[in-house]
Each structure stands twice: as C-alpha cells, then as structure tokens.
Amino acid sequence: MTSTAPADVQKLIRPLKSSIKRLLQELVRTNSVAILSGGDEMAAQRVLQGFFRDQGIRAELYDTAFITDSGFAQVRKNKSYVGRKNLSVRLQGSGRGKSLLLNGHIDTVPAGKGAWSRSPWSGQFSQGRIHGLGSFDMKAGLAANAAMVCALKRAGIKTGGDIFFESVVDEEWGGGGGTIAARLRGDTADACVIPEGTQLEIYRATRGGFVVDLVVDAGDPSGYFSTAEVVSPAMPIGRLLGWVAELAKKRSKLKSKSAYKKFADPVPVQVLAVESNRLDADVPLSVPSRATVRVYLQFLPEEDVDAIIASLRRQLETFCASDPFFAKYPVQWLPLIGGPLYGHEVASDHPWLQCMEQSAERVLGKTAITTAAPYPCDAGLIHRDFGIPTLLFGPCGAGAHNPDEYVEFDSVIKTAEVLLTAALSWANG
C-alpha cells in the first residue's frame, strides 16, 4: 500500500471546508424523514446532486422500487419504495488497484415529541457544532464522503481502483432497502466504509437487532361505567415487564469472544416504550383494554439470531402459561419491522482494517482506537449478504435519535482526511 502525508491530504480537503459546511447545513435544513412504512428523501438527495453538479461531478439518481419484486430475502415487505431514489457517484480508476465503496444514508428518524432547544431543521452553526436532526446520524458522514470525492476530482487524481459514493434511502427503521438496491443494481467494491458517527474511532463490527411489540388485549371497554368487572392488562403488564427484566439480566451475562469482549453489556435488552392509555388531554378517562411493551433486542455477530428469537418466543409462551392472567389473555408477539437485522465482524488482521488504522493514526497523530458499534446498521447487509468487508469511521457528536442532535464540524473534516488517506492507500495499493 502507498502512503500519503497528512499535510498533502489537508491541502486537498481544506479548500473544500466552507462548501462542505454549507452542504451539511443545507442537508440538515432539508427534511428527509423516514417512517416505518416509507420515506421522503428526494429533496435532500437533490441537494446532494446539486452540490456535485456545482463541483463538476455527475451524480446519478435511480429508483429503488425494483427491490420489491427482486425476491431478495432481506427486503422489508411492509415498506414502500415508490419515488425513493438512491444517489450514486463513480470515480473510475485505472484498473490497477482495489475499489472502495463510500456508503451513507440520507434518511433520518422523525423529530419526535421531545423538546428541541432549536428547530430540528435549524442547521445552526454554534461553538463549532452544527445542530439539527440528522446532523450526526448521518448527514455529516455523507458530507465527509462528498468532500473526499470532490478533493480527488478537483486535484485530477485518478486512483488505481474505482471509488464509489452512494447516498441511500431507507436505512432507519431497520430498512436497508437503499443499500439492497445499490448492491442488486451491481455496484460493488473490494471494501466499504460507512461514516456513521463513531467519535473518530474505527468500528470493525456491528450488532444484530430486533424490535418486537408484546401486546396484550384483555376485557371489554364497554364494561367501564357498569356493574360488570372491568378487566384490564394495565397492572398485569408489570409482570410482563418483570419477564423482560429477567431476560435482560440473563443476556447481560453473555460474554463475547471477539470484537465485543470489552463491552460491559454486549447484548442489551431495552424497553423502548410502554403504552396502555395515553396521557394526552383529548383521551377520556377510561380503563384500557390493550397494553403494549416494545422491546429492542441486540445480538452478537457470532450468534444464531433466528434460533435465539425462536427460543425467546417459546420462553414467553411458558411464562404466559404459568401466569393465570396471561394464560387467559396470551401475549401477542408482533415484530415491528419483520425479521431481524444481522451483525457483522471484520477480522482484526484484515488488510482493509489495517489500512484504516494506519490512515487514522497518520491523520489524527495518535494510535487509532478500534472497537465495535453499539448499534446495528447497513454494514451487516453489505458485509454478510454481499461479501464486502465493511468498517465504520465517522465524526464526533451526540443526540442521535433524540432532541438537540449535533455534530462537531472539525471532526467532519478530520473524517474526510482520514477517509481520503485510506482511499489513496487502498485504491493504489
């Protein structure tokens, strides 16, 4: 592999700093929210396309709806992809090196009902931070990828291998549809990096994930304000929460033998929501007849996820059979997004990981930290289903999926510098 001095990379990236800042702010200000059933990412994709056009780079938008009829097992059946397009840029190499894929997602989660101190779409720059929904997850990473591509184009550098940039739809809500479309379309590479927010650390592994609603229907709401017994799951649901707590306790004792071995709780079980009646002012005072617990399970890359989920369902059935209330009103197992996400892991001695570690060390001036992601993402699809070794490396920030999300802008530039250093080494090696 060839090496590039940090000063040389800085000379390539720094002239783009102002335009990358404006791009990121405009992306944050552009609503690209996805919901469980679909998303509206096109306005933000056109912002990216316009940015590349101004830089003299052709960026292609293409439909993703074809995956619905592809027969690919990981396509979500409960989602619509009509009108949702990926954006792709290709810098063709000389054919004498390894290719690199720069993947990132343009969609964001909804702003939620929490209190934001600024508008979720402010894009405000304050004290070195850019604020707003999707700033950290992961429009900053897309901006860093764009900076890298533009730096190569402006300098007239032709790498040995091809460089692919893609901005995909439908990553949130466990979708993966945009990444699946890109792979089925034929865009492939010898390695991939996703600049999700990693605090400038390298993540060589991701966890699997599964969200399930545990739903109990009990009683007849027409019995309220009558002499009949009013049956409700609201109080018995506490025992179901106790079952989830015991499951979390058991799972927390699991020890990873690889990338997650230093995690105190490598496979967390988290309650995301508990709902019976809502507390909204327009909801009348009444005894609820339905209660729901939304549970988020995570899994190690080496685990048999499908077998574990099947075992958990059996354990829940045993719990219900042993409880008089739940024996009469069994808990329904309703997966939120369909099947699970699967994790992945890149070997600790893989050449792509070694390249990234060396590049980060040169640019950051310190030993690179290599660890594992505390979340699932599209990396599992790219690595496991399509055979492309995938790492995560991205900027510093906080608040993903929560109010007052932000990203530290200087770390976006550092991300671009590390990625450019790695690309020049990998694609020319």
VEXDOMI-231194 format. One record per residue (C-alpha): residue number from 1; residue in three letters; y, z, x. Coordinates in steps of 0.2 Angstrom, whole numbers. Last residue first. Layout:
BEGIN
+-----+------+-------+-------+-------+
! seq ! type !    py !    pz !    px !
+-----+------+-------+-------+-------+
! NUM !  ala !     Y !     Z !     X !
...
+-----+------+-------+-------+-------+
***
This chain:
BEGIN
+-----+------+-------+-------+-------+
! seq ! type !    py !    pz !    px !
+-----+------+-------+-------+-------+
! 429 !  gly !    -2 !   -16 !   -10 !
! 428 !  asn !    12 !   -26 !   -17 !
! 427 !  ala !    10 !   -21 !   -35 !
! 426 !  trp !     6 !    -3 !   -31 !
! 425 !  ser !    19 !     1 !   -18 !
! 424 !  leu !    33 !    -8 !   -27 !
! 423 !  ala !    28 !    -1 !   -43 !
! 422 !  ala !    27 !    17 !   -36 !
! 421 !  thr !    45 !    16 !   -29 !
! 420 !  leu !    51 !     9 !   -45 !
! 419 !  leu !    43 !    23 !   -55 !
! 418 !  val !    50 !    36 !   -44 !
! 417 !  glu !    67 !    29 !   -45 !
! 416 !  ala !    66 !    27 !   -64 !
! 415 !  thr !    61 !    45 !   -66 !
! 414 !  lys !    75 !    50 !   -55 !
! 413 !  ile !    87 !    41 !   -66 !
! 412 !  val !    80 !    49 !   -81 !
! 411 !  ser !    81 !    66 !   -72 !
! 410 !  asp !   100 !    63 !   -70 !
! 409 !  phe !   101 !    62 !   -89 !
! 408 !  glu !    93 !    79 !   -93 !
! 407 !  val !    86 !    76 !  -111 !
! 406 !  tyr !    89 !    84 !  -127 !
! 405 !  glu !    81 !    90 !  -143 !
! 404 !  asp !    93 !   101 !  -154 !
! 403 !  pro !    81 !   103 !  -168 !
! 402 !  asn !    62 !   101 !  -165 !
! 401 !  his !    49 !    88 !  -162 !
! 400 !  ala !    53 !    88 !  -144 !
! 399 !  gly !    66 !   102 !  -140 !
! 398 !  ala !    67 !   101 !  -121 !
! 397 !  gly !    71 !    90 !  -106 !
! 396 !  cys !    66 !    84 !   -90 !
! 395 !  pro !    61 !    66 !   -86 !
! 394 !  gly !    44 !    57 !   -85 !
! 393 !  phe !    28 !    54 !   -77 !
! 392 !  leu !    11 !    51 !   -87 !
! 391 !  leu !    -4 !    43 !   -79 !
! 390 !  thr !   -15 !    29 !   -86 !
! 389 !  pro !   -31 !    21 !   -78 !
! 388 !  ile !   -33 !     5 !   -89 !
! 387 !  gly !   -51 !     4 !   -97 !
! 386 !  phe !   -46 !    -2 !  -114 !
! 385 !  asp !   -53 !    12 !  -125 !
! 384 !  arg !   -53 !    27 !  -114 !
! 383 !  his !   -37 !    23 !  -103 !
! 382 !  ile !   -25 !    15 !  -115 !
! 381 !  leu !   -31 !    25 !  -130 !
! 380 !  gly !   -30 !    41 !  -122 !
! 379 !  ala !   -13 !    37 !  -115 !
! 378 !  asp !    -7 !    35 !  -132 !
! 377 !  cys !    -3 !    53 !  -134 !
! 376 !  pro !   -11 !    70 !  -134 !
! 375 !  tyr !    -2 !    86 !  -129 !
! 374 !  pro !     0 !    99 !  -116 !
! 373 !  ala !    -2 !    86 !  -103 !
! 372 !  ala !   -11 !    89 !   -86 !
! 371 !  thr !    -6 !    93 !   -69 !
! 370 !  thr !     0 !    85 !   -53 !
! 369 !  ile !    16 !    93 !   -45 !
! 368 !  ala !    23 !    81 !   -31 !
! 367 !  thr !    27 !    89 !   -15 !
! 366 !  lys !    45 !    89 !   -11 !
! 365 !  gly !    59 !    76 !    -7 !
! 364 !  leu !    60 !    70 !   -25 !
! 363 !  val !    60 !    51 !   -20 !
! 362 !  arg !    47 !    52 !    -6 !
! 361 !  glu !    36 !    65 !   -15 !
! 360 !  ala !    36 !    56 !   -32 !
! 359 !  ser !    31 !    40 !   -23 !
! 358 !  gln !    16 !    48 !   -13 !
! 357 !  glu !    10 !    57 !   -29 !
! 356 !  met !    12 !    40 !   -39 !
! 355 !  cys !     2 !    31 !   -26 !
! 354 !  gln !   -12 !    44 !   -25 !
! 353 !  leu !   -13 !    44 !   -44 !
! 352 !  trp !   -15 !    25 !   -44 !
! 351 !  pro !   -28 !    26 !   -30 !
! 350 !  his !   -39 !    38 !   -40 !
! 349 !  asp !   -44 !    54 !   -30 !
! 348 !  ser !   -40 !    67 !   -44 !
! 347 !  ala !   -49 !    56 !   -56 !
! 346 !  val !   -39 !    51 !   -71 !
! 345 !  glu !   -43 !    60 !   -87 !
! 344 !  his !   -42 !    56 !  -105 !
! 343 !  gly !   -40 !    64 !  -122 !
! 342 !  tyr !   -46 !    57 !  -139 !
! 341 !  leu !   -36 !    57 !  -155 !
! 340 !  pro !   -46 !    62 !  -171 !
! 339 !  gly !   -51 !    53 !  -186 !
! 338 !  gly !   -40 !    51 !  -202 !
! 337 !  ile !   -22 !    55 !  -201 !
! 336 !  leu !   -21 !    72 !  -211 !
! 335 !  pro !   -39 !    76 !  -212 !
! 334 !  leu !   -44 !    84 !  -228 !
! 333 !  trp !   -57 !    98 !  -228 !
! 332 !  gln !   -57 !   106 !  -245 !
! 331 !  val !   -60 !   125 !  -246 !
! 330 !  pro !   -73 !   130 !  -259 !
! 329 !  tyr !   -67 !   139 !  -275 !
! 328 !  lys !   -82 !   148 !  -282 !
! 327 !  ala !   -89 !   152 !  -264 !
! 326 !  phe !   -71 !   153 !  -258 !
! 325 !  phe !   -69 !   169 !  -270 !
! 324 !  pro !   -85 !   177 !  -266 !
! 323 !  asp !   -84 !   174 !  -247 !
! 322 !  ser !  -101 !   171 !  -238 !
! 321 !  ala !  -102 !   153 !  -244 !
! 320 !  cys !   -85 !   149 !  -239 !
! 319 !  phe !   -88 !   155 !  -221 !
! 318 !  thr !  -104 !   145 !  -220 !
! 317 !  glu !   -95 !   130 !  -226 !
! 316 !  leu !   -81 !   133 !  -213 !
! 315 !  gln !   -94 !   134 !  -199 !
! 314 !  arg !  -102 !   117 !  -205 !
! 313 !  arg !   -85 !   109 !  -204 !
! 312 !  leu !   -82 !   116 !  -187 !
! 311 !  ser !   -98 !   109 !  -181 !
! 310 !  ala !   -94 !    92 !  -187 !
! 309 !  ile !   -77 !    93 !  -178 !
! 308 !  ile !   -86 !    99 !  -162 !
! 307 !  ala !   -98 !    84 !  -163 !
! 306 !  asp !   -84 !    72 !  -165 !
! 305 !  val !   -74 !    79 !  -150 !
! 304 !  asp !   -88 !    79 !  -138 !
! 303 !  glu !   -78 !    87 !  -124 !
! 302 !  glu !   -73 !    80 !  -107 !
! 301 !  pro !   -55 !    76 !  -111 !
! 300 !  leu !   -53 !    94 !  -118 !
! 299 !  phe !   -49 !    96 !  -136 !
! 298 !  gln !   -34 !   101 !  -147 !
! 297 !  leu !   -35 !   107 !  -165 !
! 296 !  tyr !   -20 !   107 !  -177 !
! 295 !  val !   -22 !   117 !  -193 !
! 294 !  arg !   -13 !   114 !  -210 !
! 293 !  val !   -16 !   128 !  -222 !
! 292 !  thr !   -15 !   124 !  -240 !
! 291 !  ala !   -14 !   134 !  -256 !
! 290 !  arg !   -16 !   127 !  -274 !
! 289 !  ser !   -14 !   136 !  -291 !
! 288 !  pro !     2 !   145 !  -288 !
! 287 !  val !     9 !   159 !  -298 !
! 286 !  ser !    25 !   155 !  -306 !
! 285 !  leu !    44 !   157 !  -303 !
! 284 !  pro !    52 !   140 !  -305 !
! 283 !  val !    55 !   128 !  -290 !
! 282 !  asp !    73 !   122 !  -290 !
! 281 !  ala !    79 !   135 !  -278 !
! 280 !  asp !    66 !   130 !  -265 !
! 279 !  leu !    54 !   144 !  -260 !
! 278 !  arg !    39 !   133 !  -261 !
! 277 !  asn !    23 !   138 !  -270 !
! 276 !  ser !     7 !   138 !  -259 !
! 275 !  glu !    10 !   132 !  -241 !
! 274 !  val !     5 !   137 !  -224 !
! 273 !  ala !    10 !   125 !  -210 !
! 272 !  leu !     7 !   121 !  -192 !
! 271 !  val !    -7 !   133 !  -189 !
! 270 !  gln !   -12 !   131 !  -170 !
! 269 !  val !   -29 !   130 !  -162 !
! 268 !  pro !   -26 !   129 !  -143 !
! 267 !  val !   -39 !   120 !  -131 !
! 266 !  pro !   -34 !   124 !  -113 !
! 265 !  asp !   -27 !   142 !  -117 !
! 264 !  ala !   -22 !   149 !  -100 !
! 263 !  phe !   -21 !   132 !   -92 !
! 262 !  lys !   -27 !   132 !   -74 !
! 261 !  lys !   -43 !   123 !   -77 !
! 260 !  tyr !   -35 !   109 !   -87 !
! 259 !  ala !   -38 !    95 !   -75 !
! 258 !  ser !   -56 !    99 !   -71 !
! 257 !  lys !   -69 !   112 !   -76 !
! 256 !  ser !   -60 !   118 !   -91 !
! 255 !  lys !   -64 !   135 !   -98 !
! 254 !  leu !   -67 !   139 !  -116 !
! 253 !  lys !   -62 !   157 !  -121 !
! 252 !  ser !   -47 !   151 !  -131 !
! 251 !  arg !   -59 !   142 !  -142 !
! 250 !  lys !   -67 !   158 !  -148 !
! 249 !  lys !   -50 !   166 !  -152 !
! 248 !  ala !   -43 !   151 !  -161 !
! 247 !  leu !   -59 !   151 !  -172 !
! 246 !  glu !   -56 !   169 !  -176 !
! 245 !  ala !   -38 !   165 !  -181 !
! 244 !  val !   -44 !   151 !  -192 !
! 243 !  trp !   -56 !   162 !  -201 !
! 242 !  gly !   -42 !   175 !  -203 !
! 241 !  leu !   -31 !   161 !  -210 !
! 240 !  leu !   -45 !   159 !  -223 !
! 239 !  arg !   -44 !   177 !  -227 !
! 238 !  gly !   -26 !   176 !  -230 !
! 237 !  ile !   -29 !   162 !  -242 !
! 236 !  pro !   -37 !   175 !  -253 !
! 235 !  met !   -19 !   180 !  -257 !
! 234 !  ala !   -12 !   163 !  -263 !
! 233 !  pro !   -28 !   156 !  -270 !
! 232 !  ser !   -23 !   160 !  -288 !
! 231 !  val !   -32 !   166 !  -303 !
! 230 !  val !   -21 !   172 !  -318 !
! 229 !  glu !   -32 !   182 !  -330 !
! 228 !  ala !   -28 !   177 !  -348 !
! 227 !  thr !   -15 !   187 !  -358 !
! 226 !  ser !    -3 !   173 !  -356 !
! 225 !  phe !    13 !   169 !  -346 !
! 224 !  tyr !     3 !   160 !  -332 !
! 223 !  gly !   -13 !   154 !  -339 !
! 222 !  ser !    -6 !   136 !  -339 !
! 221 !  pro !    -7 !   136 !  -320 !
! 220 !  asp !   -26 !   135 !  -322 !
! 219 !  gly !   -36 !   143 !  -308 !
! 218 !  ala !   -40 !   138 !  -290 !
! 217 !  asp !   -37 !   123 !  -278 !
! 216 !  val !   -40 !   127 !  -260 !
! 215 !  val !   -34 !   115 !  -246 !
! 214 !  leu !   -38 !   116 !  -228 !
! 213 !  asp !   -27 !   102 !  -221 !
! 212 !  val !   -34 !    94 !  -204 !
! 211 !  val !   -25 !    89 !  -189 !
! 210 !  phe !   -35 !    83 !  -174 !
! 209 !  gly !   -30 !    81 !  -155 !
! 208 !  gly !   -38 !    76 !  -139 !
! 207 !  arg !   -30 !    82 !  -123 !
! 206 !  thr !   -21 !    72 !  -109 !
! 205 !  ala !   -25 !    70 !   -91 !
! 204 !  arg !   -16 !    64 !   -75 !
! 203 !  tyr !     1 !    72 !   -79 !
! 202 !  ile !    13 !    70 !   -65 !
! 201 !  glu !    28 !    81 !   -65 !
! 200 !  leu !    46 !    76 !   -67 !
! 199 !  gln !    48 !    88 !   -81 !
! 198 !  thr !    34 !    78 !   -91 !
! 197 !  gly !    44 !    70 !  -105 !
! 196 !  glu !    34 !    54 !  -109 !
! 195 !  pro !    36 !    41 !   -95 !
! 194 !  ile !    19 !    32 !   -98 !
! 193 !  val !    12 !    24 !   -83 !
! 192 !  cys !    -2 !    11 !   -83 !
! 191 !  ala !   -14 !     3 !   -70 !
! 190 !  asp !   -23 !   -13 !   -67 !
! 189 !  ala !   -15 !   -22 !   -81 !
! 188 !  thr !   -17 !   -28 !   -99 !
! 187 !  asp !    -8 !   -38 !  -112 !
! 186 !  gly !   -21 !   -47 !  -122 !
! 185 !  arg !   -15 !   -46 !  -140 !
! 184 !  leu !   -28 !   -33 !  -143 !
! 183 !  arg !   -20 !   -22 !  -130 !
! 182 !  ala !    -2 !   -23 !  -137 !
! 181 !  ala !    -9 !   -21 !  -155 !
! 180 !  ile !   -18 !    -5 !  -150 !
! 179 !  thr !    -2 !     2 !  -142 !
! 178 !  gly !     8 !    -2 !  -157 !
! 177 !  gly !    -5 !     6 !  -169 !
! 176 !  gly !    -7 !    22 !  -159 !
! 175 !  gly !    -5 !    32 !  -175 !
! 174 !  gly !    -7 !    50 !  -171 !
! 173 !  trp !     8 !    55 !  -182 !
! 172 !  glu !    20 !    48 !  -168 !
! 171 !  glu !    14 !    32 !  -158 !
! 170 !  asp !    18 !    20 !  -172 !
! 169 !  val !    29 !     7 !  -163 !
! 168 !  val !    28 !     1 !  -145 !
! 167 !  ser !    41 !    -3 !  -132 !
! 166 !  glu !    32 !   -13 !  -118 !
! 165 !  phe !    36 !   -17 !  -100 !
! 164 !  phe !    23 !   -27 !   -90 !
! 163 !  ile !    25 !   -29 !   -71 !
! 162 !  asp !    14 !   -43 !   -64 !
! 161 !  gly !     6 !   -41 !   -46 !
! 160 !  gly !    13 !   -46 !   -30 !
! 159 !  thr !    31 !   -41 !   -34 !
! 158 !  lys !    45 !   -53 !   -35 !
! 157 !  ile !    62 !   -45 !   -31 !
! 156 !  gly !    77 !   -55 !   -37 !
! 155 !  ala !    88 !   -39 !   -35 !
! 154 !  arg !    94 !   -40 !   -53 !
! 153 !  lys !    76 !   -43 !   -59 !
! 152 !  leu !    69 !   -29 !   -50 !
! 151 !  ala !    83 !   -17 !   -55 !
! 150 !  cys !    81 !   -23 !   -73 !
! 149 !  val !    63 !   -19 !   -74 !
! 148 !  met !    66 !    -1 !   -67 !
! 147 !  ala !    80 !     2 !   -78 !
! 146 !  ala !    70 !    -3 !   -93 !
! 145 !  asn !    56 !     9 !   -88 !
! 144 !  ala !    69 !    23 !   -87 !
! 143 !  ala !    77 !    19 !  -104 !
! 142 !  leu !    60 !    19 !  -111 !
! 141 !  gly !    57 !    36 !  -104 !
! 140 !  ala !    74 !    42 !  -111 !
! 139 !  lys !    68 !    36 !  -128 !
! 138 !  met !    53 !    47 !  -128 !
! 137 !  asp !    52 !    60 !  -134 !
! 136 !  phe !    67 !    67 !  -124 !
! 135 !  ser !    81 !    58 !  -133 !
! 134 !  gly !    70 !    56 !  -149 !
! 133 !  leu !    82 !    65 !  -160 !
! 132 !  gly !    98 !    69 !  -151 !
! 131 !  his !   107 !    76 !  -136 !
! 130 !  ile !   110 !    68 !  -119 !
! 129 !  arg !   112 !    81 !  -106 !
! 128 !  gly !   123 !    82 !   -90 !
! 127 !  gln !   134 !    95 !   -97 !
! 126 !  ser !   137 !    85 !  -113 !
! 125 !  phe !   133 !    67 !  -118 !
! 124 !  gln !   131 !    65 !  -137 !
! 123 !  gly !   118 !    54 !  -143 !
! 122 !  ser !   123 !    60 !  -160 !
! 121 !  trp !   108 !    54 !  -170 !
! 120 !  pro !   101 !    72 !  -174 !
! 119 !  ser !   119 !    77 !  -179 !
! 118 !  arg !   124 !    92 !  -168 !
! 117 !  ser !   120 !   110 !  -170 !
! 116 !  trp !   104 !   105 !  -179 !
! 115 !  ala !    97 !   117 !  -192 !
! 114 !  gly !    79 !   114 !  -197 !
! 113 !  lys !    74 !   103 !  -211 !
! 112 !  gly !    65 !    89 !  -201 !
! 111 !  ala !    73 !    76 !  -190 !
! 110 !  pro !    58 !    64 !  -194 !
! 109 !  val !    47 !    60 !  -179 !
! 108 !  thr !    52 !    46 !  -167 !
! 107 !  asp !    47 !    28 !  -164 !
! 106 !  ile !    51 !    19 !  -149 !
! 105 !  his !    35 !    22 !  -139 !
! 104 !  gly !    33 !    19 !  -121 !
! 103 !  asn !    21 !     9 !  -109 !
! 102 !  leu !    25 !     2 !   -92 !
! 101 !  leu !    10 !    -8 !   -87 !
! 100 !  leu !     7 !   -12 !   -68 !
!  99 !  ser !    -2 !   -27 !   -60 !
!  98 !  lys !   -11 !   -26 !   -43 !
!  97 !  gly !    -6 !   -39 !   -30 !
!  96 !  arg !    -7 !   -57 !   -24 !
!  95 !  gly !    -3 !   -66 !   -40 !
!  94 !  ser !    15 !   -69 !   -36 !
!  93 !  gly !    21 !   -58 !   -49 !
!  92 !  gln !    27 !   -62 !   -67 !
!  91 !  leu !    40 !   -50 !   -74 !
!  90 !  arg !    34 !   -48 !   -92 !
!  89 !  val !    44 !   -40 !  -106 !
!  88 !  ser !    37 !   -34 !  -123 !
!  87 !  leu !    44 !   -27 !  -139 !
!  86 !  asn !    32 !   -22 !  -153 !
!  85 !  lys !    36 !   -26 !  -171 !
!  84 !  arg !    35 !   -16 !  -187 !
!  83 !  gly !    38 !   -28 !  -202 !
!  82 !  val !    21 !   -24 !  -210 !
!  81 !  tyr !    12 !   -11 !  -200 !
!  80 !  ser !     7 !     0 !  -215 !
!  79 !  lys !    -3 !    16 !  -212 !
!  78 !  asn !   -18 !    25 !  -221 !
!  77 !  lys !   -32 !    15 !  -212 !
!  76 !  arg !   -27 !    20 !  -195 !
!  75 !  val !   -34 !     8 !  -182 !
!  74 !  gln !   -46 !    17 !  -170 !
!  73 !  ala !   -61 !     7 !  -175 !
!  72 !  phe !   -54 !   -10 !  -171 !
!  71 !  gly !   -59 !   -22 !  -186 !
!  70 !  ser !   -44 !   -33 !  -182 !
!  69 !  asp !   -39 !   -34 !  -201 !
!  68 !  thr !   -26 !   -20 !  -200 !
!  67 !  ile !   -22 !   -25 !  -182 !
!  66 !  phe !   -13 !   -41 !  -187 !
!  65 !  ala !     1 !   -30 !  -193 !
!  64 !  thr !     8 !   -28 !  -176 !
!  63 !  asp !    21 !   -42 !  -176 !
!  62 !  tyr !    30 !   -48 !  -160 !
!  61 !  leu !    47 !   -46 !  -152 !
!  60 !  glu !    49 !   -54 !  -135 !
!  59 !  ala !    61 !   -48 !  -122 !
!  58 !  arg !    69 !   -62 !  -110 !
!  57 !  ile !    79 !   -54 !   -96 !
!  56 !  gly !    97 !   -60 !   -91 !
!  55 !  gln !   103 !   -42 !   -91 !
!  54 !  asp !   113 !   -45 !  -108 !
!  53 !  arg !    96 !   -51 !  -115 !
!  52 !  phe !    88 !   -35 !  -109 !
!  51 !  phe !   100 !   -24 !  -118 !
!  50 !  gly !    99 !   -35 !  -134 !
!  49 !  gln !    81 !   -33 !  -134 !
!  48 !  leu !    82 !   -14 !  -133 !
!  47 !  val !    95 !   -13 !  -147 !
!  46 !  arg !    83 !   -25 !  -157 !
!  45 !  gln !    69 !   -12 !  -155 !
!  44 !  ala !    80 !     1 !  -161 !
!  43 !  ala !    84 !    -8 !  -177 !
!  42 !  met !    66 !   -13 !  -179 !
!  41 !  glu !    58 !     5 !  -179 !
!  40 !  asp !    56 !     8 !  -197 !
!  39 !  gly !    40 !    17 !  -199 !
!  38 !  gly !    24 !    19 !  -209 !
!  37 !  ser !    12 !    30 !  -219 !
!  36 !  leu !    14 !    46 !  -209 !
!  35 !  ile !    32 !    44 !  -206 !
!  34 !  ala !    41 !    35 !  -192 !
!  33 !  val !    59 !    37 !  -188 !
!  32 !  ser !    68 !    24 !  -178 !
!  31 !  asn !    86 !    28 !  -182 !
!  30 !  thr !    98 !    21 !  -169 !
!  29 !  arg !   110 !    34 !  -162 !
!  28 !  val !    96 !    39 !  -149 !
!  27 !  leu !    95 !    21 !  -144 !
!  26 !  glu !   113 !    19 !  -142 !
!  25 !  gln !   114 !    34 !  -131 !
!  24 !  leu !   100 !    28 !  -120 !
!  23 !  leu !   107 !    11 !  -118 !
!  22 !  arg !   124 !    19 !  -114 !
!  21 !  lys !   116 !    29 !  -100 !
!  20 !  ile !   106 !    15 !   -94 !
!  19 !  ser !   122 !     4 !   -93 !
!  18 !  ser !   131 !    18 !   -83 !
!  17 !  lys !   116 !    21 !   -71 !
!  16 !  leu !   112 !     2 !   -67 !
!  15 !  pro !   121 !     2 !   -51 !
!  14 !  arg !   111 !    17 !   -46 !
!  13 !  ile !    94 !     9 !   -48 !
!  12 !  leu !    93 !    -4 !   -33 !
!  11 !  lys !   103 !     6 !   -21 !
!  10 !  gln !    93 !    21 !   -25 !
!   9 !  val !    77 !    12 !   -21 !
!   8 !  asp !    83 !     7 !    -4 !
!   7 !  ala !    88 !    25 !    -1 !
!   6 !  pro !    71 !    31 !    -6 !
!   5 !  ala !    63 !    21 !     7 !
!   4 !  thr !    49 !     9 !     1 !
!   3 !  ser !    31 !    10 !     6 !
!   2 !  thr !    18 !    -4 !     6 !
!   1 !  met !     0 !     0 !     0 !
+-----+------+-------+-------+-------+
***
